[in-house]
Amino acid sequence: MLVALASGCTSVIDGSSAPSLPFEESLGPAGTVPAGLDTFYAQRLTWEGCSDYATGEYDGEALADPAVQCTHLTVPLDYAKPDGDTIKIGVLRKPASSNKDRIGSLLVNPGGPGVAGLSTAAAVSSENSSLAQRFDFVGFDPRGVGSSEPDVECLTDQETDEDRADDSELDTSPTGTTKTEQQAEDYAAKCGERTEHGNEMLANIGTRDVVKDMDVLRSALGDDKLTYVGYSYGTRIGAAYAEAFPKNVRALVLDGAVDPTQSATDSAVAQGAGFQKAFDDFVAWCVDRKDCALGRDADAALGRFQELIRPLAEHPVDVGGRPLSFEDATTGVIQALYSQQLWEHLNTGLNELRQQQGATLMSLADLYLERGTDGEYTTTQDAFTAIHCVDDTRVTDPAAIRELNERYKEAAPFLDDGNPPGSARDACAFWPVPPTSSPHLPKVEGLAPVLVISTTGDPATPYQAGVSLAKSLKGGLLTYEATQHTVFLQGNSCVDDAGATYLVDGKLPAENTRCKP
């Protein structure tokens, strides 16, 4: 057992000398420690195997790797009450392959919000040998997510299946609106009732508090400054950390940016337009194929798609005893539009639907919603809602909601269900605690240079958001010309080499650098 290492010292672990699990390690406090939080910043970590940290079958293989180590970090539930209740943050580490060349820890967050981060860090650590040599890859499950304790719990597995099968929210009549709002209110109430610590947990689950947890983790790992890679919503975490702790930043790579100044309404519309562009790119690819489910005429493809999808609202397709609803079908389509690698599956799924079959689209929807083959869900979607409700300004005025839905239908006509725009309030309108964040221009005086990576055809986080984030943080911008969501450490040597050079040496790529597949 390894205990009582010198405070603030560097970890001495590699493939040849790693101690057997479990073992204790004390590396903090390191760097700046806020008043009243000394115990948390200096805490000793007990590292163990990661298999028990898996929260879904998608995690299992990555967390079974004997080269990774896991622990729980203790943090205050409410940072305004550091002597009050505590919660635990799940953490994974894959130690650097070289002690001599090691720089420190590289924290990784995959986004969401609500996505567990342990398996992502384990997976991307093998994508760049120079980074794996110089850094411990560290993944963490943000508070309320995955292996962190407690996690957000709102719906049971059965309730989630039932919710997916129910397309009643498409009814925008007064009666339908009342029913949709009642369901949203019930959902919000269940989140507060079923989550441990109840409303206090929901009040302290947002990005405001996640970045404070990250700073505790930075110190407990023995790093004076933070080195971080954030994808998608993880860029919002990175930007918020930069504002809260600008002088604690060593390097930030922010890939697939969320614009910190954009309202939730404008962000939703921009995302809709991004997915429409990805759909149009899919159509251009598809119509050149003899087996294209949407025919060979690109101009007619949208209409053919709607003819396939819209009837599911009234007549779902049976998939092994489960109904493929309009909601599930469109969720499956959205999942496939995240990456060109899934376009073959999307075409297959649409061809199946022409034959009144839905197995492929259902599988894509299950992948998106993290439903295992055993019928069990992770809590990602519940955490997504809980974080969204405290991170973003709420839209509660019926006229504003109707305007938003109208703008969204115009931005993403492939998702238009054919009904008039609705005005039903969502779960956040009934959330039991107030928001803790709002869109704004970050104040980042003293911040080290930051690298933002933005993809021209990113459906979920449109390219312009990356341009705006780089400008907001006074950072560098690396452009990737493709249709997919995020790219760093996913096999593109141009992007990976530029990002690795920045993380190791602090050198940003030349201005206007562009990479291609």
MARLOBA-912071 format. One record per residue (C-alpha): residue number from 1; residue in one letter; chain; x, y, z. Coordinates in Angstrom, 1 decimal. Layout:
  pos  code  unit      px      py      pz
  NUM     A     A       X       Y       Z
...
This chain:
  pos  code  unit      px      py      pz
    1     M     A     0.0     0.0     0.0
    2     L     A     1.3     3.4    -1.0
    3     V     A     0.6     6.0     1.6
    4     A     A     1.6     9.5     2.8
    5     L     A     3.5    10.7    -0.3
    6     A     A     5.0    14.2     0.2
    7     S     A     2.3    16.9    -0.1
    8     G     A     2.1    18.3    -3.6
    9     C     A     4.6    15.8    -5.1
   10     T     A     4.3    14.1    -8.5
   11     S     A     2.9    10.7    -8.8
   12     V     A     5.5     8.0    -9.5
   13     I     A     3.5     5.3   -11.3
   14     D     A     4.2     3.6   -14.6
   15     G     A     3.7     0.3   -16.2
   16     S     A     6.7    -1.3   -14.5
   17     S     A     6.3     0.1   -11.0
   18     A     A     2.5     0.6   -10.5
   19     P     A     1.5    -0.7    -7.0
   20     S     A    -1.1    -3.3    -6.7
   21     L     A    -4.7    -2.2    -6.2
   22     P     A    -6.1    -0.9    -4.0
   23     F     A    -3.6     1.7    -2.7
   24     E     A    -3.8     5.1    -1.0
   25     E     A    -2.1     8.2    -2.4
   26     S     A    -1.7    11.7    -1.0
   27     L     A    -0.6    14.3    -3.6
   28     G     A    -2.4    17.5    -2.5
   29     P     A    -2.8    20.2    -1.7
   30     A     A    -1.4    21.7    -4.8
   31     G     A    -1.7    25.2    -6.2
   32     T     A    -4.2    27.7    -4.8
   33     V     A    -6.6    26.5    -2.1
   34     P     A    -9.7    28.5    -1.4
   35     A     A   -10.3    29.4     2.2
   36     G     A   -12.3    26.8     4.2
   37     L     A   -11.7    24.0     1.7
   38     D     A    -8.3    22.7     2.9
   39     T     A    -9.5    19.3     3.8
   40     F     A   -11.0    18.6     0.4
   41     Y     A    -8.0    20.0    -1.6
   42     A     A    -5.6    17.9     0.5
   43     Q     A    -7.6    14.7     0.6
   44     R     A    -6.0    11.3     0.2
   45     L     A    -7.3     9.2    -2.6
   46     T     A    -7.8     5.4    -2.5
   47     W     A    -7.2     3.9    -6.0
   48     E     A    -8.8     0.6    -7.0
   49     G     A   -10.0    -1.4   -10.0
   50     C     A   -12.6     0.3   -12.2
   51     S     A   -15.0    -2.6   -13.0
   52     D     A   -17.4    -1.6   -10.2
   53     Y     A   -17.6     2.0   -11.5
   54     A     A   -19.3     1.0   -14.8
   55     T     A   -22.8     2.3   -15.0
   56     G     A   -23.9     0.7   -18.2
   57     E     A   -22.8    -2.0   -20.6
   58     Y     A   -21.2     0.6   -22.9
   59     D     A   -18.7     1.2   -20.1
   60     G     A   -17.8    -2.3   -19.2
   61     E     A   -14.9    -3.1   -21.6
   62     A     A   -13.1     0.2   -21.2
   63     L     A   -13.3     0.0   -17.4
   64     A     A   -12.1    -3.6   -17.3
   65     D     A    -8.7    -2.5   -18.5
   66     P     A    -6.1    -3.4   -15.9
   67     A     A    -4.1    -0.3   -16.8
   68     V     A    -6.8     2.1   -15.4
   69     Q     A    -7.4     3.0   -11.7
   70     C     A   -10.5     4.5   -10.1
   71     T     A   -11.4     6.3    -7.0
   72     H     A   -14.1     8.6    -5.5
   73     L     A   -13.3    12.3    -4.7
   74     T     A   -15.2    13.8    -1.8
   75     V     A   -16.6    17.3    -2.3
   76     P     A   -19.2    19.5    -0.5
   77     L     A   -22.7    19.1    -1.7
   78     D     A   -23.1    22.8    -1.3
   79     Y     A   -19.9    24.9    -1.5
   80     A     A   -21.6    27.6     0.6
   81     K     A   -21.7    25.0     3.4
   82     P     A   -18.4    23.2     3.3
   83     D     A   -19.0    21.7     6.7
   84     G     A   -22.4    20.3     5.6
   85     D     A   -23.2    17.1     3.6
   86     T     A   -20.7    15.7     1.1
   87     I     A   -21.0    13.8    -2.1
   88     K     A   -18.6    11.7    -4.2
   89     I     A   -17.2    12.2    -7.7
   90     G     A   -16.2     9.1    -9.7
   91     V     A   -12.7     9.4   -11.1
   92     L     A   -10.6     7.3   -13.5
   93     R     A    -6.9     7.6   -14.1
   94     K     A    -4.7     5.9   -16.7
   95     P     A    -1.1     6.8   -15.6
   96     A     A     1.4     8.3   -18.1
   97     S     A     3.6     5.7   -19.7
   98     S     A     6.8     7.5   -18.8
   99     N     A     7.7     8.9   -15.4
  100     K     A    10.6    10.8   -16.8
  101     D     A     8.6    12.7   -19.3
  102     R     A     5.4    13.1   -17.4
  103     I     A     3.9    16.6   -17.2
  104     G     A     0.8    16.0   -15.1
  105     S     A    -2.8    15.1   -15.3
  106     L     A    -5.0    15.6   -18.4
  107     L     A    -8.7    15.9   -17.4
  108     V     A   -11.2    14.8   -20.1
  109     N     A   -15.0    15.4   -20.2
  110     P     A   -17.2    14.1   -23.0
  111     G     A   -20.1    16.5   -22.7
  112     G     A   -23.8    15.9   -22.5
  113     P     A   -24.5    17.3   -20.1
  114     G     A   -25.0    14.2   -18.1
  115     V     A   -22.6    11.8   -19.9
  116     A     A   -20.3     9.8   -17.7
  117     G     A   -16.7    10.5   -18.4
  118     L     A   -14.7     7.6   -17.1
  119     S     A   -14.8     5.4   -20.2
  120     T     A   -14.1     8.3   -22.5
  121     A     A   -10.8     9.1   -20.9
  122     A     A    -9.8     5.4   -21.0
  123     A     A   -10.7     5.2   -24.7
  124     V     A    -9.0     8.4   -26.0
  125     S     A    -5.8     7.7   -24.0
  126     S     A    -4.8     5.2   -26.6
  127     E     A    -5.3     7.6   -29.6
  128     N     A    -2.0     9.6   -29.2
  129     S     A     1.1     8.0   -27.9
  130     S     A     2.9    11.3   -27.2
  131     L     A     0.1    12.5   -24.9
  132     A     A    -0.2     9.1   -23.2
  133     Q     A     3.5     9.3   -22.5
  134     R     A     3.4    12.8   -21.0
  135     F     A     0.0    12.8   -19.1
  136     D     A    -2.1    10.8   -16.8
  137     F     A    -5.4    10.6   -18.6
  138     V     A    -8.1    11.4   -16.1
  139     G     A   -11.9    11.0   -16.6
  140     F     A   -14.5    12.1   -14.1
  141     D     A   -18.3    11.7   -13.8
  142     P     A   -19.6    15.1   -12.9
  143     R     A   -21.7    15.4    -9.8
  144     G     A   -25.0    13.5   -10.1
  145     V     A   -23.7    11.5   -13.1
  146     G     A   -22.7     7.9   -13.6
  147     S     A   -20.5     6.5   -10.9
  148     S     A   -20.7     9.7    -8.8
  149     E     A   -22.8     9.4    -5.6
  150     P     A   -25.6    10.1    -5.5
  151     D     A   -26.8    10.2    -9.1
  152     V     A   -29.9    11.9   -10.4
  153     E     A   -32.9     9.6   -10.5
  154     C     A   -36.2    10.6   -12.1
  155     L     A   -37.8     7.8   -14.0
  156     T     A   -37.6     4.0   -13.7
  157     D     A   -36.6     1.9   -16.7
  158     Q     A   -40.2     1.0   -17.3
  159     E     A   -41.4     4.6   -17.0
  160     T     A   -38.7     5.6   -19.5
  161     D     A   -39.8     2.9   -22.0
  162     E     A   -43.4     4.1   -21.6
  163     D     A   -42.4     7.8   -22.1
  164     R     A   -40.6     6.9   -25.3
  165     A     A   -43.6     5.1   -26.7
  166     D     A   -45.9     8.0   -25.9
  167     D     A   -46.2    10.5   -28.7
  168     S     A   -49.0    12.5   -27.1
  169     E     A   -46.8    15.6   -26.8
  170     L     A   -47.2    16.0   -30.5
  171     D     A   -50.8    17.0   -29.8
  172     T     A   -50.6    20.8   -29.6
  173     S     A   -54.3    21.4   -29.0
  174     P     A   -55.3    22.9   -25.6
  175     T     A   -56.2    19.5   -24.3
  176     G     A   -52.9    18.1   -25.5
  177     T     A   -50.9    21.0   -24.1
  178     T     A   -52.5    20.5   -20.7
  179     K     A   -51.5    16.8   -20.7
  180     T     A   -48.0    17.5   -21.9
  181     E     A   -47.5    20.1   -19.1
  182     Q     A   -48.9    17.7   -16.5
  183     Q     A   -46.4    15.1   -17.6
  184     A     A   -43.6    17.6   -17.4
  185     E     A   -44.7    18.7   -13.9
  186     D     A   -44.8    15.1   -12.7
  187     Y     A   -41.4    14.4   -14.1
  188     A     A   -39.9    17.4   -12.2
  189     A     A   -41.5    16.3    -9.0
  190     K     A   -40.2    12.8    -9.3
  191     C     A   -36.6    14.1    -9.8
  192     G     A   -36.8    15.9    -6.5
  193     E     A   -38.4    13.0    -4.7
  194     R     A   -36.2    10.2    -6.0
  195     T     A   -32.8    11.8    -6.0
  196     E     A   -30.9    11.5    -2.8
  197     H     A   -30.6    14.9    -1.0
  198     G     A   -33.6    15.9    -3.0
  199     N     A   -33.9    19.6    -4.0
  200     E     A   -30.6    20.5    -2.4
  201     M     A   -28.9    18.1    -4.8
  202     L     A   -30.8    19.5    -7.8
  203     A     A   -29.9    23.1    -6.7
  204     N     A   -26.2    22.3    -6.7
  205     I     A   -25.8    20.1    -9.7
  206     G     A   -25.0    22.7   -12.4
  207     T     A   -21.8    23.8   -14.1
  208     R     A   -21.2    26.4   -11.4
  209     D     A   -20.5    23.6    -9.0
  210     V     A   -18.9    21.1   -11.4
  211     V     A   -16.0    23.5   -12.0
  212     K     A   -15.4    23.8    -8.3
  213     D     A   -15.2    20.0    -8.1
  214     M     A   -12.7    20.0   -10.9
  215     D     A   -10.5    22.4    -9.0
  216     V     A   -10.6    20.1    -5.9
  217     L     A    -9.7    17.2    -8.2
  218     R     A    -6.8    19.2    -9.7
  219     S     A    -5.3    19.7    -6.3
  220     A     A    -5.9    16.2    -5.0
  221     L     A    -4.1    14.9    -8.1
  222     G     A    -1.1    17.1    -7.3
  223     D     A    -1.4    19.5   -10.2
  224     D     A    -0.7    23.2    -9.6
  225     K     A    -2.6    24.1   -12.8
  226     L     A    -5.3    22.3   -14.8
  227     T     A    -4.8    20.7   -18.2
  228     Y     A    -8.2    19.8   -19.8
  229     V     A    -9.9    18.5   -22.9
  230     G     A   -13.6    19.1   -23.1
  231     Y     A   -16.0    18.0   -25.8
  232     S     A   -19.4    19.5   -26.6
  233     Y     A   -21.0    20.6   -23.3
  234     G     A   -17.6    19.9   -21.9
  235     T     A   -16.5    23.1   -23.6
  236     R     A   -19.0    25.0   -21.4
  237     I     A   -17.4    23.4   -18.4
  238     G     A   -14.0    24.5   -19.6
  239     A     A   -15.1    28.0   -20.3
  240     A     A   -16.8    28.2   -16.8
  241     Y     A   -13.6    26.9   -15.2
  242     A     A   -11.6    29.5   -17.1
  243     E     A   -13.8    32.2   -15.7
  244     A     A   -13.9    30.9   -12.1
  245     F     A   -10.1    30.0   -11.9
  246     P     A    -8.3    31.7   -14.8
  247     K     A    -4.9    31.6   -13.1
  248     N     A    -5.3    27.9   -12.4
  249     V     A    -5.3    27.0   -16.1
  250     R     A    -2.3    25.5   -17.8
  251     A     A    -4.0    24.5   -21.1
  252     L     A    -7.6    23.9   -22.4
  253     V     A    -8.7    22.2   -25.6
  254     L     A   -12.4    22.9   -26.2
  255     D     A   -13.8    20.8   -29.1
  256     G     A   -17.4    21.1   -30.4
  257     A     A   -18.1    24.4   -28.7
  258     V     A   -21.1    25.7   -26.9
  259     D     A   -21.3    29.5   -27.2
  260     P     A   -21.3    30.8   -23.6
  261     T     A   -23.1    34.0   -24.7
  262     Q     A   -25.9    32.4   -26.6
  263     S     A   -29.4    32.1   -25.1
  264     A     A   -30.9    28.6   -24.7
  265     T     A   -33.5    29.5   -27.3
  266     D     A   -31.0    30.7   -29.9
  267     S     A   -28.8    27.7   -29.1
  268     A     A   -31.7    25.3   -29.7
  269     V     A   -32.5    26.9   -33.0
  270     A     A   -28.9    26.9   -34.1
  271     Q     A   -28.6    23.2   -33.2
  272     G     A   -31.7    22.4   -35.2
  273     A     A   -30.2    24.1   -38.2
  274     G     A   -27.0    22.1   -37.6
  275     F     A   -28.8    18.8   -37.7
  276     Q     A   -30.7    19.9   -40.8
  277     K     A   -27.4    20.6   -42.5
  278     A     A   -26.2    17.1   -41.5
  279     F     A   -29.4    15.6   -42.8
  280     D     A   -28.9    17.4   -46.1
  281     D     A   -25.4    16.1   -46.3
  282     F     A   -26.7    12.6   -45.6
  283     V     A   -29.2    13.1   -48.4
  284     A     A   -26.5    14.2   -50.8
  285     W     A   -24.6    11.0   -50.0
  286     C     A   -27.6     8.8   -50.1
  287     V     A   -29.1     9.8   -53.4
  288     D     A   -26.0     8.6   -55.3
  289     R     A   -26.8     5.0   -54.1
  290     K     A   -29.1     2.6   -55.8
  291     D     A   -30.4     1.5   -52.4
  292     C     A   -31.1     5.0   -51.1
  293     A     A   -34.3     4.8   -48.9
  294     L     A   -35.2     8.3   -49.9
  295     G     A   -34.9     7.8   -53.7
  296     R     A   -32.5     9.3   -56.1
  297     D     A   -33.9    12.9   -56.2
  298     A     A   -32.4    15.1   -53.5
  299     D     A   -35.2    17.7   -53.9
  300     A     A   -37.8    15.1   -53.1
  301     A     A   -35.9    13.4   -50.3
  302     L     A   -37.3    15.5   -47.4
  303     G     A   -40.9    14.7   -48.5
  304     R     A   -40.1    11.0   -48.7
  305     F     A   -38.5    11.1   -45.3
  306     Q     A   -41.6    12.7   -43.8
  307     E     A   -43.8    10.2   -45.4
  308     L     A   -41.9     7.5   -43.7
  309     I     A   -41.6     9.0   -40.3
  310     R     A   -44.8    11.0   -39.6
  311     P     A   -47.2     8.0   -39.7
  312     L     A   -45.4     6.5   -36.6
  313     A     A   -47.1     9.1   -34.4
  314     E     A   -50.4     7.2   -35.0
  315     H     A   -49.2     3.8   -36.1
  316     P     A   -45.9     2.8   -34.4
  317     V     A   -44.0    -0.2   -35.8
  318     D     A   -43.6    -3.2   -33.5
  319     V     A   -40.0    -4.1   -32.7
  320     G     A   -39.9    -7.2   -30.7
  321     G     A   -42.8    -6.1   -28.5
  322     R     A   -41.6    -2.5   -28.3
  323     P     A   -43.3     0.2   -30.3
  324     L     A   -41.1     2.4   -32.5
  325     S     A   -42.7     5.8   -32.0
  326     F     A   -42.2     9.0   -33.9
  327     E     A   -40.0    10.2   -31.0
  328     D     A   -37.9     7.0   -31.1
  329     A     A   -37.5     7.1   -34.9
  330     T     A   -36.3    10.7   -34.9
  331     T     A   -34.0    10.1   -31.9
  332     G     A   -32.5     7.3   -33.9
  333     V     A   -32.0     9.5   -36.9
  334     I     A   -30.4    12.2   -34.8
  335     Q     A   -28.0     9.7   -33.4
  336     A     A   -26.9     8.6   -36.9
  337     L     A   -26.4    12.3   -37.9
  338     Y     A   -23.7    12.8   -35.3
  339     S     A   -21.2    11.0   -37.5
  340     Q     A   -20.8    10.0   -41.2
  341     Q     A   -19.8     6.5   -39.9
  342     L     A   -23.5     5.9   -39.0
  343     W     A   -25.0     6.9   -42.3
  344     E     A   -25.0     3.3   -43.6
  345     H     A   -27.0     2.3   -40.6
  346     L     A   -29.4     5.3   -41.1
  347     N     A   -30.1     4.3   -44.7
  348     T     A   -30.6     0.7   -43.6
  349     G     A   -33.0     1.8   -40.9
  350     L     A   -35.0     3.9   -43.3
  351     N     A   -35.2     1.1   -45.8
  352     E     A   -36.4    -1.2   -43.0
  353     L     A   -39.1     1.4   -42.2
  354     R     A   -40.3     1.2   -45.8
  355     Q     A   -41.0    -2.5   -45.0
  356     Q     A   -42.7    -1.7   -41.7
  357     Q     A   -39.7    -2.8   -39.7
  358     G     A   -37.8    -0.7   -37.1
  359     A     A   -35.0    -2.7   -35.5
  360     T     A   -32.1    -0.5   -36.7
  361     L     A   -33.8     2.8   -35.8
  362     M     A   -34.7     1.4   -32.4
  363     S     A   -31.1     0.3   -31.9
  364     L     A   -29.9     3.8   -32.8
  365     A     A   -32.4     5.4   -30.4
  366     D     A   -31.3     2.9   -27.6
  367     L     A   -27.7     3.9   -28.3
  368     Y     A   -28.5     7.6   -27.9
  369     L     A   -30.6     7.1   -24.8
  370     E     A   -28.1     4.5   -23.3
  371     R     A   -30.6     1.7   -23.0
  372     G     A   -28.8    -1.6   -22.5
  373     T     A   -29.8    -4.9   -24.0
  374     D     A   -31.1    -5.9   -20.6
  375     G     A   -33.6    -3.0   -20.7
  376     E     A   -31.7    -0.9   -18.1
  377     Y     A   -30.9     2.7   -18.7
  378     T     A   -28.1     4.8   -17.4
  379     T     A   -29.3     8.0   -15.7
  380     T     A   -27.8    10.3   -18.4
  381     Q     A   -31.1    11.7   -19.7
  382     D     A   -32.3    12.5   -16.2
  383     A     A   -29.0    14.2   -15.4
  384     F     A   -29.2    16.1   -18.7
  385     T     A   -32.5    17.6   -17.8
  386     A     A   -31.4    18.4   -14.2
  387     I     A   -28.3    20.2   -15.3
  388     H     A   -30.0    22.0   -18.2
  389     C     A   -32.7    23.3   -15.8
  390     V     A   -30.2    25.0   -13.5
  391     D     A   -27.7    26.0   -16.2
  392     D     A   -30.0    27.8   -18.6
  393     T     A   -32.6    30.6   -18.5
  394     R     A   -36.1    29.1   -18.6
  395     V     A   -38.7    29.9   -21.3
  396     T     A   -42.1    29.9   -19.6
  397     D     A   -44.2    32.3   -21.6
  398     P     A   -46.5    30.3   -24.0
  399     A     A   -46.1    32.8   -26.8
  400     A     A   -42.3    32.6   -26.5
  401     I     A   -42.4    28.8   -26.5
  402     R     A   -44.7    28.8   -29.6
  403     E     A   -42.3    31.2   -31.3
  404     L     A   -39.3    28.9   -30.4
  405     N     A   -41.0    25.8   -31.7
  406     E     A   -41.9    27.6   -34.9
  407     R     A   -38.4    28.8   -35.4
  408     Y     A   -37.1    25.2   -34.7
  409     K     A   -39.5    23.7   -37.3
  410     E     A   -38.2    26.2   -39.8
  411     A     A   -34.6    25.5   -39.0
  412     A     A   -35.0    21.7   -39.0
  413     P     A   -37.9    20.7   -41.3
  414     F     A   -36.8    17.1   -41.3
  415     L     A   -38.0    17.0   -37.7
  416     D     A   -41.3    18.7   -38.3
  417     D     A   -44.1    16.4   -37.2
  418     G     A   -46.7    18.1   -39.3
  419     N     A   -48.6    19.6   -36.3
  420     P     A   -48.9    23.4   -35.5
  421     P     A   -46.1    24.7   -33.2
  422     G     A   -46.9    24.0   -29.5
  423     S     A   -46.8    26.2   -26.4
  424     A     A   -46.4    23.5   -23.7
  425     R     A   -43.9    24.3   -20.9
  426     D     A   -41.2    21.7   -20.4
  427     A     A   -40.0    20.2   -17.1
  428     C     A   -37.7    23.1   -16.4
  429     A     A   -40.7    25.4   -16.0
  430     F     A   -41.8    23.3   -13.1
  431     W     A   -38.3    22.7   -11.6
  432     P     A   -38.2    22.9    -7.8
  433     V     A   -35.1    25.1    -7.7
  434     P     A   -33.9    28.2    -9.5
  435     P     A   -31.2    28.4   -12.2
  436     T     A   -27.6    29.0   -11.1
  437     S     A   -26.1    30.2   -14.4
  438     S     A   -27.0    32.3   -17.4
  439     P     A   -25.4    33.1   -20.8
  440     H     A   -22.7    35.7   -20.6
  441     L     A   -19.3    36.8   -21.9
  442     P     A   -16.7    35.1   -19.6
  443     K     A   -14.3    37.3   -17.7
  444     V     A   -10.9    35.5   -18.1
  445     E     A    -8.2    38.0   -17.1
  446     G     A    -4.9    36.2   -16.7
  447     L     A    -6.0    33.1   -18.7
  448     A     A    -3.4    31.1   -20.5
  449     P     A    -3.9    30.6   -24.3
  450     V     A    -6.8    28.3   -25.1
  451     L     A    -7.3    26.1   -28.2
  452     V     A   -10.8    25.8   -29.6
  453     I     A   -11.5    23.2   -32.3
  454     S     A   -14.7    23.6   -34.4
  455     T     A   -16.0    21.4   -37.2
  456     T     A   -17.7    23.1   -40.2
  457     G     A   -20.5    20.5   -40.4
  458     D     A   -20.9    19.8   -36.7
  459     P     A   -24.7    19.1   -36.2
  460     A     A   -24.9    19.5   -32.5
  461     T     A   -22.6    22.4   -31.8
  462     P     A   -22.5    24.5   -35.0
  463     Y     A   -19.2    25.8   -36.3
  464     Q     A   -19.9    29.5   -35.6
  465     A     A   -20.3    28.7   -31.9
  466     G     A   -16.6    27.6   -31.9
  467     V     A   -15.6    30.9   -33.6
  468     S     A   -17.5    32.8   -30.9
  469     L     A   -16.0    30.8   -28.0
  470     A     A   -12.5    31.3   -29.3
  471     K     A   -13.1    35.0   -29.5
  472     S     A   -14.7    35.1   -26.1
  473     L     A   -11.7    33.4   -24.5
  474     K     A    -9.2    35.3   -26.7
  475     G     A    -7.9    31.8   -27.8
  476     G     A    -6.8    30.1   -30.9
  477     L     A    -9.2    28.4   -33.4
  478     L     A    -8.5    25.2   -35.3
  479     T     A   -11.1    24.4   -38.1
  480     Y     A   -11.9    20.9   -39.2
  481     E     A   -13.8    20.5   -42.5
  482     A     A   -16.2    17.6   -42.1
  483     T     A   -19.7    16.6   -41.0
  484     Q     A   -19.5    15.1   -37.5
  485     H     A   -19.6    16.1   -33.9
  486     T     A   -16.1    16.7   -32.4
  487     V     A   -12.9    15.3   -33.7
  488     F     A    -9.9    15.6   -31.3
  489     L     A    -8.2    12.3   -30.5
  490     Q     A   -10.4    10.4   -32.9
  491     G     A    -7.8     9.5   -35.5
  492     N     A    -7.3    12.6   -37.6
  493     S     A    -3.6    13.2   -37.5
  494     C     A    -3.8    16.9   -38.5
  495     V     A    -6.1    17.7   -35.6
  496     D     A    -4.5    15.3   -33.2
  497     D     A    -0.9    16.5   -33.8
  498     A     A    -1.9    20.1   -33.5
  499     G     A    -3.8    19.5   -30.3
  500     A     A    -1.0    17.4   -28.8
  501     T     A     1.6    20.0   -29.6
  502     Y     A    -0.5    22.6   -27.8
  503     L     A    -1.1    20.4   -24.8
  504     V     A     2.6    19.5   -24.4
  505     D     A     4.3    22.7   -25.4
  506     G     A     1.6    25.3   -25.1
  507     K     A     2.1    26.2   -28.8
  508     L     A    -1.1    27.1   -30.6
  509     P     A    -1.5    26.2   -34.3
  510     A     A    -0.9    28.9   -36.9
  511     E     A    -3.9    31.3   -37.4
  512     N     A    -6.5    30.0   -39.9
  513     T     A    -5.2    26.4   -39.7
  514     R     A    -7.7    24.0   -41.3
  515     C     A    -7.7    20.2   -41.3
  516     K     A    -9.6    17.8   -43.5
  517     P     A   -10.5    14.0   -43.2
